[in-house]
Amino acid sequence: MCFLEEMNLKAANMGLKDSFFDFFHGLSNWNNWASALDICKLCGECMKNEEFRKIVGTKVYRVFPNQ
């Protein structure tokens, strides 16, 4: 099974009934689609992950170039 098939299967198992993933990179693509409710469900699932919460909760992140 390819990665995209697994993504769509996982989405179906999560109850995301109005979503379809055609490209895994997440960039704009007419063949990817999802309802607002499905995105809300997905975000709720993501928020269960501590590392994800830390990343999306970061207000400022500074990168210093090598000296």
C-alpha positions as CSV (number, residue, x, y, z in Angstrom):
1,M,0.0,0.0,0.0
2,C,1.4,3.4,-0.9
3,F,1.6,6.3,1.5
4,L,-1.4,8.2,0.0
5,E,-3.5,5.1,0.3
6,E,-2.5,4.9,3.9
7,M,-3.3,8.6,4.4
8,N,-6.8,8.2,3.0
9,L,-7.4,5.0,5.0
10,K,-6.3,6.7,8.2
11,A,-8.6,9.6,7.4
12,A,-11.5,7.2,6.9
13,N,-10.7,5.4,10.2
14,M,-10.7,8.8,11.9
15,G,-14.2,9.5,10.6
16,L,-13.0,12.1,8.1
17,K,-15.8,11.4,5.6
18,D,-15.4,14.6,3.5
19,S,-11.7,14.5,2.8
20,F,-9.5,13.1,0.1
21,F,-5.7,13.4,-0.2
22,D,-4.1,13.2,-3.6
23,F,-0.7,14.7,-2.8
24,F,1.1,14.1,0.6
25,H,3.0,17.4,0.6
26,G,0.0,19.5,1.8
27,L,0.5,22.2,-0.8
28,S,-2.5,23.5,-2.8
29,N,-3.8,21.0,-5.2
30,W,-7.3,20.8,-6.8
31,N,-7.4,17.0,-6.1
32,N,-6.9,17.4,-2.3
33,W,-10.1,18.4,-0.5
34,A,-11.5,18.4,3.0
35,S,-14.5,19.9,4.8
36,A,-14.1,22.3,7.7
37,L,-15.5,19.7,10.1
38,D,-12.9,17.2,9.0
39,I,-10.1,19.7,9.4
40,C,-11.4,20.4,12.9
41,K,-11.5,16.7,13.8
42,L,-7.9,16.3,12.4
43,C,-6.7,19.3,14.5
44,G,-8.3,17.8,17.6
45,E,-6.5,14.6,17.0
46,C,-3.2,16.4,16.4
47,M,-3.6,18.4,19.6
48,K,-3.3,15.1,21.6
49,N,0.4,15.0,20.6
50,E,2.6,17.0,23.0
51,E,5.2,17.8,20.5
52,F,2.6,19.1,18.0
53,R,1.1,21.3,20.8
54,K,4.5,22.7,21.6
55,I,5.2,23.6,17.9
56,V,1.9,25.2,17.2
57,G,1.9,27.0,20.6
58,T,5.3,28.7,19.8
59,K,4.8,32.4,19.4
60,V,8.3,33.4,18.4
61,Y,11.2,31.3,17.1
62,R,14.5,32.9,16.2
63,V,17.2,31.3,14.1
64,F,20.7,32.6,14.4
65,P,23.1,32.1,11.5
66,N,26.3,30.2,12.0
67,Q,29.1,32.6,13.0
